[in-house]
C-alpha cells in the first residue's frame, strides 16, 4: 500500500496508523479519525437507527481503535475501523436488550 494517497499527497490510512502505533503520534490518529468520522457515524446510525446511540457507539469504537491499533494489519484500515464501529453498535444493542429484559422481569414480579 502506498504511503501517500495519490490524489492529495496526504499520508495513507495505513501510514497514519503506523505512525500512531510506532511513534505514538496522536495527530496521526486525529487525522485518521477526522478522515473517517462521517463514515463511522453513518455506519453506526444505520445499525442503531438512533442518533444518540450512534454517537455513543462511535465514541466507544474510537476508544477501542486507540487501544487496539497495533492489532490492525495496516491493509484495509477503513474496513477495520468500520468493523470496530459495527461491533460497538452490536454491544450497545445487546446491553440495551439485557437491560430491558431485566426491567420487564422486575415489573412482572411486582
LINUR-V395702 format. One record per backbone hydrogen bond with DSSP energy under -1.0 kcal/mol. NH is the residue of the N-H (numbers start at 1). CO is the residue of the C=O. Records with the same first field share a line. If there is no record, write none. Layout:
NH: CO, CO
This chain:
5: 10
9: 5
12: 3
16: 12
17: 13
18: 14
19: 15
20: 16
21: 17
22: 18
23: 19
24: 20
25: 19
26: 24
29: 25
30: 26
31: 27
32: 28
33: 29
34: 30
35: 31
36: 32
37: 33
40: 36
41: 37
42: 38
43: 39
44: 40
45: 41
46: 42
47: 43
48: 44
49: 45
54: 50
55: 51
56: 52
57: 53
58: 54
59: 55
60: 56
61: 57
62: 58
63: 59
64: 60
65: 61
66: 62
67: 63
68: 64
71: 68
72: 69
80: 76
81: 77
82: 78
83: 79
84: 80
85: 81
86: 82
87: 83
88: 84
89: 85
90: 86
91: 87
92: 88
93: 89
94: 90
95: 91
96: 92
97: 93
98: 94
99: 95
100: 96
101: 97
102: 98
103: 99
104: 100
105: 101
106: 102
107: 103
108: 104
109: 105
